[in-house]
Amino acid sequence: MTDRLLIERIEARILDIPTIRPHKLAFGAISRQSPVIVQLWLRNGATGFGEAATIGGPSWNEESPESIHHAITAHLAPALLGQDGAHFGAALARMDLACRGNAFAKSAVEMAVIDAVARSLHLPAWQLLGGKRHASLPLAWTLASGDVSRDLEEAQLRLEQKRHRIFKIKIGARTPEQDVAHVARIARGLAGRATLTVDVNQAWDGSTARRHLPALIDAGVTLIEQPVARWNVEALKTLTAELGGRASLMADESVCTPQDAMSLARVQAAQVFSLKVAKHGGLLRTRDVAAVAEAADIAWYGGTMLETSIGSAASAHVFSTLGPLHHGCELFGPQLLVDDLVTERMAIRDFELQLPDGPGFGLTVELAQLNRFDRARSGLKAVHVDLGQRATLA
């Protein structure tokens, strides 16, 4: 055991950070993001940071900021104190023994461990995760204001800034006919200057998807994310076959574990997997899911849970180590927030996110910003999603 890399202290806090505009999804809208930030100290004095963010509290997933915070402080942190931080796999195994499930909570702690160890070794985290294969990745932006004019204004600005030319449109909250018309109007407004994807967020059943996906493809959509419920693998399989290569179907909520990935691959239920470090339970397991995808000739897409730069940079590091069959990433979370937690965000040049090379995740966290948005210091309570329009505070 390397004494200098022993884990001595782990702390977690919930932050509340407003978004620049309401972010509308099939199940509601959010105007505030509440990530859980983990800070971890090693015996040698090095510190690392991790993050777990949910979208709309527990509306997207079983975990909430409050449950993540409790799992970390009551179960995961005690299991790792005094352990060798350099033994990443062993740390993950100890967390599994201490607490079933809770993938988001485990991912935040694992991030902090890897960041701290990488900083101790003066290495970028990607060097401990298999080595970099990408120096940059095409960066998507999500159009989710719900208003065509505002969405087009956002898209036009980002095209002019050379920040994004892949745009995901969130649909599913309105009728399918309204959604198709909304997407078609945006497609006409962009006039072939961008690549368009849609995310239905599980809002349709199989028959609805079969009726309306062809119209979305005719409008110019090339990638369709999770049109049906996560359990409806049979519908995913049927839709993938019926699309016939006209567009690609991407699984998101249906693929969380390596076992999920195997099940989908066996029946050819998707052509793309959306990878999200939080839902997979950490950076190591994200690589496991990606390995299944690569073996099955399934492409990957770097998804987001709208993290700050901490979680986004961690995701960028693991995405940089993955294979060449991909559709870029959507690590735009920091841009959606009114402010960030680091001195300098990851750079975006020529429509691509530049992956950081500094020690750990390559960013410097500002403790003053953590304190500024800390829920315990501000006195704010939990954020709830209004299934009509926007998030409200309890």
Buried (B, 14 or more C-beta within 10 A) or exposed (E): EBEBBBBEEBEBBBBBBBBEBBBBBBBBBBBBBBBBBBBBBBBBEBBBBBBBBBBBBBBBBEBBBBBBBBBBBEBBBEBBEEBBBBBBEEBBEBBBEBBEEBBBBBBBBBBBBBBBBBBBBEBBBBBBBBEBEBEBBBBBBBBBBBEBEEBBBBBBEBBEEEBBBBBBBBBBBBEBEEBBBBBBBBBEBBEEEBBBBBBBBBBBEBEBBBEBBBBBBEBBBBBBBBBBBBEBBEBBBBBBEEBEEEBBBBBBBBBBBBEBBBBBBEEBBBBBBBBBBBBBBBBBBBBBBBBBBBEBEBBBBBBBBBBBBBBBBBBBBBBBBBBEEBBBBBBBBBBBBEEBBBEEBBEBEEBBBBBBBBBBBBBEBBEEBBEBBBBEEEEBEBBBBBEEBBBEEE
